[in-house]
C-alpha cells in the first residue's frame, strides 16, 4: 500500500492528500460556518444568541482535549480505521446537530462532532506525512493547508447564505452526503499505517494535557470578551500554565509519553513551532477582524463585507500552483523572510483602509494579503516536517497539531485584545472620530505579532529543509 501511495505521490497530488484535504475543509468549515446562523438558531431553541457561543466553545475544547491523544490512537488502531471512524462520528453528529430541538442536545452533539474532528485532522495529516516522499512534501502540505486558510474566510458568508435561503439545519445536513462519500473513499485509499510496537497509553500525560488545554482555551475565549471576570480568567491561565509545565516535565521523564519532545531538537521543527505559532495566531485573527472593520467600522452590510473578504480567499487559491516553484527557487529561509516581510506589510496596509479607499485598492490589498499568508502558511507547515524522520513523525505531528489548535484560539484572542488596545490608543491620541480606528489599529498590533514570529526565521541556515526544497545554497 505504501509503495503504491508513494508512486501516486511522485506523479502529482495523491488521492489520499486530496481526500484528507477535503475532510479538513469540512471540519474547519463547520467550526466557522455557524457564527452567522446563531441568531436564527437562538430563536429555534428559545435562548439568547450569545448563549449559543457554548456550542462553538464546546467544539473547540473537545478538539483541544483529544488532539494530543490522536497520535497514540492512530498508532494503536491504524490510520485508515481511525480516520474512517472519525469521519463517521463527525457525519453522524452532524445529523443530530441538524435535528437538535434544544440547546442542551445541540451542545452534546457539538461535543461529539469535536471527537470526530479531533481525530480526523491530525490522523489524516499523519497518514499523508508518513507515506509522502520528501521531495513531494511541499505539494502535499500545500494541499493540506488550504482548508485552514479558506474555511474561516468563506464560512461566515456561506452560513449566512444557507440560513437566509434555507434553514440553519442545512449547515449540518450538507455534511451527510459529503461524509458518506469521504468514508467510502477513505476505506479504499487511506494507507493502513500503524506502529508495530504497541506502547501503553500515557494516562497522566493525557490528563495533564487535557487540563492544560481546557484551561488555556477557556482563558483565551474569556480574554476575548470585554465582560470576562478577571479573577476567573487569571485562575484559568494559572492552572493551565501549571498543568502545561507538569505535562512538559512528565513528557521528558516518562518511558512512554503521549507526546515525545525529541522533535524539538530538530532546528527546523523547533523554529516553526515557536515563531510559526505566532504567525498562525496572527493570521487566525484576520478573518475575525476584517468583517468587523467593514461592518462595524465602515458601516457596510454583511453581503458587501463578505464580498470584499472573499478577495483573501482568491489570493489564497490562485497562488497555490506557484508555491512549490517559489520554495524550490528561493529555499525556505529566503522565502520565509521575504514573504514574511510582505505579509507584515499587507497587514499594516489594512490599517490604512478607510470608507473612501477605492474598492479596487481594497480588493488588491486583501488579495495580496491572501497570497502572502498562503505562501507563508505552506512554507512553515512544510518546513516543520522537512527534517523529521519517519519514526518521529507521529509524535511530531501530534505536537504540531496541539500547538496549531492553541494558536488558532490565541488568534481570536489577539484580535479582540488588539481592538481593545486600539480603543485606548485612539482615545489617547484623540483619533476617535476616524471611522473604524480601533479595528485599524488592531491590524497594527497583529502585524507586530507576526513580525515577532519572524525573528526565529533568522536562525535558519541557508540549506534548511533542502531535502524537501532541493536547494542547497
C-alpha positions in Angstrom: 0.0 0.0 0.0 2.8 2.5 0.9 4.7 1.8 -2.3 1.6 2.4 -4.4 0.8 5.6 -2.4 4.3 6.9 -2.9 4.2 6.2 -6.6 1.0 8.1 -6.9 2.6 10.9 -5.0 5.6 11.1 -7.3 3.3 11.9 -10.3 1.4 14.7 -8.5 -1.1 15.3 -5.7 -2.0 11.9 -4.3 -5.7 10.9 -4.0 -5.2 10.4 -0.2 -3.9 14.0 0.2 -6.9 15.3 -1.7 -9.3 13.3 0.4 -7.7 14.4 3.7 -7.8 18.0 2.5 -11.5 17.7 1.7 -12.2 16.2 5.1 -10.1 19.0 6.7 -12.2 21.6 4.8 -15.5 20.0 6.1 -14.1 20.1 9.6 -12.7 23.6 9.5 -15.7 25.0 7.8 -18.0 23.5 10.4 -16.0 25.4 13.1 -16.8 28.8 11.5 -19.9 28.4 9.4 -22.4 28.6 12.3 -21.3 32.0 13.5 -23.7 33.9 11.3 -26.5 31.4 12.0 -26.5 31.9 15.8 -29.4 34.4 15.9 -31.7 32.0 13.9 -30.6 29.0 16.0 -31.3 31.0 19.2 -34.9 31.6 18.0 -35.4 27.9 17.5 -34.0 27.0 20.9 -35.7 30.0 22.6 -32.5 31.3 24.1 -30.3 34.4 23.6 -27.8 34.2 20.7 -24.9 34.9 23.0 -25.8 31.7 25.0 -25.2 29.6 21.9 -21.5 30.5 21.9 -21.2 27.5 24.2 -21.8 25.4 21.0 -18.6 26.8 19.5 -16.7 26.6 22.7 -17.7 23.0 23.4 -16.5 22.0 19.9 -13.1 23.8 20.3 -12.5 22.4 23.8 -13.2 18.9 22.7 -10.6 19.3 19.9 -8.1 20.7 22.4 -8.6 17.7 24.8 -8.4 14.9 22.2 -5.9 16.1 19.7 -2.9 15.2 21.9 -4.2 11.6 22.2 -4.6 11.3 18.4 -1.1 10.1 17.7 -1.4 7.1 20.1 -4.8 6.2 18.8 -3.6 6.2 15.2 -0.5 4.1 16.1 -2.6 1.6 18.0 -5.6 1.1 15.7 -4.3 2.2 12.3 -4.7 5.4 10.4 -7.3 4.1 7.9 -9.6 2.7 10.6 -9.3 5.8 12.9 -9.7 8.3 10.0 -12.8 6.4 8.7 -14.3 6.2 12.2 -13.6 9.9 12.7 -15.5 10.7 9.5 -18.4 8.5 10.6 -18.6 10.2 14.0 -18.4 13.6 12.5 -21.1 12.8 9.9 -23.5 11.2 12.5 -23.0 14.1 14.9 -23.9 16.5 12.0 -27.2 14.7 11.5 -28.1 15.1 15.2 -26.9 18.7 15.3 -29.3 19.4 12.5 -32.2 17.6 14.3 -31.5 19.2 17.7 -34.5 20.8 19.3 -32.9 22.2 22.4 -29.6 24.0 23.3 -28.5 21.2 25.6 -28.9 18.5 22.9 -27.1 20.7 20.4 -24.1 21.2 22.7 -23.9 17.4 23.3 -23.8 16.8 19.6 -21.2 19.5 19.1 -19.0 17.7 21.6 -19.5 14.5 19.6 -18.6 16.4 16.4 -15.5 17.6 18.2 -14.5 14.0 18.9 -14.6 13.3 15.2 -12.8 16.5 14.3 -10.1 15.9 16.8 -9.2 12.5 15.3 -9.9 13.5 11.7 -7.3 16.3 11.3 -4.1 15.0 12.9 -4.6 11.4 11.9 -5.4 12.3 8.3 -2.3 14.6 8.2 -0.2 11.8 9.7 -1.3 9.3 7.0 -0.2 11.7 4.3 3.1 12.7 6.0 4.3 9.2 6.7 3.7 8.0 3.1 4.8 11.0 1.1 8.3 11.1 -0.3 10.3 14.1 1.0 10.6 15.7 -2.5 6.8 15.7 -2.8 6.2 17.1 0.7 5.7 20.7 -0.4 2.8 19.7 -2.7 1.2 17.5 -0.1 1.4 20.2 2.6 0.1 22.8 0.2 -2.9 20.6 -0.4 -3.5 20.0 3.3 -3.1 23.7 4.4 -5.6 25.4 2.0 -8.7 24.3 4.1 -7.3 26.1 7.2 -6.9 29.3 5.1 -10.1 29.2 3.1 -12.7 27.9 5.5 -12.5 30.8 8.0 -12.9 33.2 5.1 -15.9 31.7 3.4 -17.5 30.1 6.4 -19.5 33.0 7.8 -20.7 34.1 4.3 -21.8 30.5 3.5 -23.5 30.2 6.9 -25.4 33.4 6.3 -26.4 32.3 2.8 -27.7 28.9 3.9 -29.6 30.4 6.9 -31.2 33.1 4.7 -32.3 30.9 1.8 -32.9 27.5 3.5 -32.5 26.8 7.2 -29.7 26.8 9.7 -30.2 23.0 10.0 -28.9 22.6 6.4 -25.5 23.8 7.6 -25.2 20.4 9.2 -27.2 18.3 6.8 -24.9 19.1 3.9 -22.1 17.3 5.7 -24.0 14.0 5.4 -23.5 13.1 1.6 -20.0 14.5 1.8 -19.2 12.5 4.9 -20.6 9.2 3.4 -18.6 9.7 0.2 -15.4 10.5 2.2 -15.9 7.4 4.3 -16.2 5.2 1.2 -13.1 6.7 -0.3 -11.1 6.6 3.0 -11.6 2.8 3.3 -10.1 2.4 -0.2 -7.2 4.9 -0.4 -6.0 5.8 3.1 -3.0 3.7 3.9 -3.4 1.4 6.9 -0.2 2.5 8.7 0.3 1.8 12.4 3.2 1.2 14.8 4.3 -2.4 15.1 5.3 -1.8 18.7 2.3 -1.2 21.0 3.1 1.5 23.6 0.9 1.9 26.7 -1.5 4.8 27.0 0.0 7.7 28.9 -2.9 8.5 31.3 -1.0 11.0 33.5 0.2 12.8 30.4 -3.3 12.8 28.8 -5.0 14.2 32.0 -2.3 16.9 32.5 -2.5 17.9 28.8 -6.3 17.8 28.8 -6.5 20.1 31.9 -3.9 22.5 30.4 -5.7 22.7 27.1 -9.2 23.2 28.6 -8.0 25.9 30.9 -5.9 27.7 28.3 -8.6 27.6 25.6 -11.3 28.8 28.0 -9.0 31.5 29.3 -8.3 32.7 25.7 -12.0 32.9 25.0 -12.6 34.8 28.2 -9.7 37.2 27.3 -11.5 38.0 24.1 -14.7 39.1 25.9 -14.7 42.5 27.5 -17.0 41.4 30.3 -14.9 38.4 31.5 -14.2 38.3 35.2 -10.5 39.0 35.8 -10.2 36.5 38.8 -11.6 33.5 36.9 -9.6 34.3 33.8 -6.4 34.7 35.7 -7.1 31.5 37.7 -7.7 29.5 34.5 -4.4 30.9 33.0 -2.5 29.9 36.1 -4.0 26.4 36.4 -3.4 25.9 32.6 0.2 27.1 32.8 0.9 24.8 35.8 -0.7 21.8 34.2 1.2 22.6 31.0 4.5 22.8 32.9 3.8 19.5 34.6 2.9 17.8 31.3 6.2 19.0 29.8 8.2 17.7 32.8 6.3 14.4 32.6 6.9 14.0 28.8 10.7 14.4 29.3 10.8 11.7 32.0 8.2 9.2 31.1 9.2 5.9 29.4 6.2 6.0 27.1 5.0 9.7 26.9 1.9 10.6 24.9 4.0 13.3 23.2 7.7 13.0 22.8 9.6 16.3 22.7 12.6 14.8 20.7 11.3 16.7 17.6 12.1 20.0 19.2 15.8 19.1 19.0 15.4 19.4 15.2 16.1 23.0 14.4 13.6 23.4 11.5 10.8 21.8 13.5 11.6 23.9 16.7 11.8 27.2 14.8 8.5 26.6 13.0 6.9 25.6 16.3 7.9 28.8 18.1 7.9 31.5 15.5 5.4 29.6 13.4 2.9 29.5 16.2 3.0 33.3 16.4 2.4 33.5 12.7 -0.5 31.1 12.8 -2.0 33.0 15.7 -1.7 36.4 13.8 -3.3 35.1 10.6 -6.1 33.5 12.6 -7.1 36.9 13.7 -7.6 38.2 10.2 -11.0 36.5 9.4 -12.2 37.8 12.8 -11.0 41.4 12.3 -11.9 42.1 8.6 -15.7 41.6 8.8 -15.7 43.8 12.0 -13.7 46.5 10.2 -16.0 46.6 7.2 -19.4 46.2 9.0 -18.9 47.9 12.4 -16.1 50.3 11.4 -17.2 51.3 7.9 -21.0 50.5 8.1 -21.1 48.0 5.2 -23.9 45.4 5.2 -22.8 41.7 5.7 -23.2 40.8 2.0 -20.9 43.5 0.7 -18.4 43.0 3.5 -18.4 39.3 2.7 -17.7 40.0 -1.0 -14.6 42.1 0.0 -13.3 39.4 2.3 -13.6 36.8 -0.5 -10.6 38.6 -2.1 -8.4 37.0 0.6 -9.8 33.6 -0.5 -9.0 34.3 -4.1 -5.4 35.2 -3.2 -5.0 32.0 -1.1 -6.3 29.9 -4.1 -4.5 31.5 -7.0 -1.0 31.4 -5.5 -1.1 27.6 -4.7 0.3 26.4 -8.0 3.3 28.8 -7.7 4.1 28.0 -4.1 6.2 24.9 -4.8 8.3 26.6 -7.6 8.9 29.6 -5.3 10.2 27.3 -2.5 12.4 25.4 -5.0 13.8 28.7 -6.3 14.4 30.7 -3.1 14.7 28.0 -0.5 12.9 28.1 2.8 15.0 30.7 4.6 14.9 33.3 2.0 11.3 32.7 1.1 10.0 32.9 4.7 12.0 36.1 5.3 11.0 37.9 2.1 7.4 36.7 2.0 7.0 37.1 5.8 8.0 40.8 5.4 5.5 41.2 2.6 2.8 39.6 4.8 3.5 42.1 7.6 3.2 45.0 5.2 -0.1 43.6 3.9 -1.4 43.5 7.5 -0.2 47.1 8.1 -1.9 48.2 4.8 -5.3 47.1 6.3 -4.7 49.7 9.0 -4.8 52.5 6.3 -8.1 51.4 4.7 -10.9 53.9 5.0 -14.5 54.1 3.7 -13.1 56.3 1.0 -10.5 53.9 -0.2 -11.3 52.8 -3.8 -12.8 49.4 -4.0 -10.1 48.2 -6.4 -7.4 49.2 -4.0 -9.1 47.5 -1.1 -9.5 44.3 -3.1 -5.9 44.4 -4.2 -4.6 44.8 -0.6 -6.8 41.9 0.6 -5.9 39.7 -2.4 -2.1 40.3 -1.9 -2.6 39.6 1.8 -4.2 36.2 0.9 -1.3 35.5 -1.4 1.4 36.2 1.2 -0.3 34.4 4.1 -0.9 31.3 1.9 2.8 31.1 0.9 3.9 31.6 4.4 1.5 29.1 5.9 2.5 26.4 3.4 6.2 27.2 3.8 6.2 27.0 7.6 4.0 23.9 7.6 6.2 22.1 5.1 9.5 23.1 6.8 8.2 21.8 10.1 8.3 18.2 8.8 11.1 18.5 6.3 13.8 17.0 8.6 11.6 14.8 10.8 12.4 11.1 10.4 9.5 8.7 9.8 9.8 7.1 13.2 9.3 10.5 14.8 6.5 11.6 12.6 3.6 10.5 14.8 4.9 12.4 17.8 5.9 15.5 15.8 2.5 15.6 14.1 0.7 15.4 17.5 2.8 18.2 18.9 2.3 20.3 15.8 -1.5 19.7 15.8 -1.7 20.6 19.5 0.3 23.8 19.0 -1.8 24.7 16.0 -5.1 24.4 17.9 -3.8 26.6 20.7 -2.5 29.2 18.1 -5.9 29.3 16.4 -7.6 30.0 19.8 -4.9 32.6 20.6 -5.6 34.3 17.2 -9.2 35.3 18.1 -8.0 36.5 21.5 -5.2 38.6 20.0 -7.7 40.1 17.6 -10.0 41.1 20.5 -7.1 42.4 22.6 -6.0 44.4 19.6 -9.4 46.1 19.3 -9.3 47.0 23.0 -5.8 48.4 22.7 -6.9 50.3 19.6 -9.7 51.9 21.5 -7.3 53.0 24.3 -4.7 54.3 21.8 -7.3 56.2 19.7 -8.6 57.9 22.9 -5.1 58.8 24.0 -4.2 60.2 20.5 -7.7 61.8 20.1 -8.4 59.8 16.9 -11.9 58.5 17.9 -13.5 60.4 15.0 -11.7 58.4 12.4 -14.0 55.6 11.2 -13.0 52.1 12.3 -9.9 53.4 14.0 -9.9 50.7 16.8 -10.1 47.9 14.2 -7.4 49.5 12.1 -5.0 49.8 15.0 -5.7 46.2 15.8 -4.2 45.3 12.5 -1.0 47.2 13.5 -0.9 45.1 16.7 -1.4 41.8 14.8 1.3 42.9 12.3 3.8 43.4 15.1 2.9 39.9 16.5 3.6 38.5 13.0 6.9 40.4 12.8 8.0 39.0 16.2 7.3 35.5 14.8 9.8 36.1 12.1 12.7 36.5 14.5 13.1 32.7 14.8 13.4 32.5 11.0 16.7 34.3 11.1 18.2 31.3 12.8 17.5 29.1 9.8 20.5 28.0 7.8 20.6 28.6 4.0 20.1 24.9 3.3 17.3 24.5 5.9 14.8 21.9 4.6 16.9 21.2 1.5 15.8 17.6 1.4 12.4 19.0 0.5 13.2 22.1 -1.4 16.1 20.6 -3.2 18.0 23.8 -2.8 21.4 23.6 -1.1 22.5 27.3 -1.4 
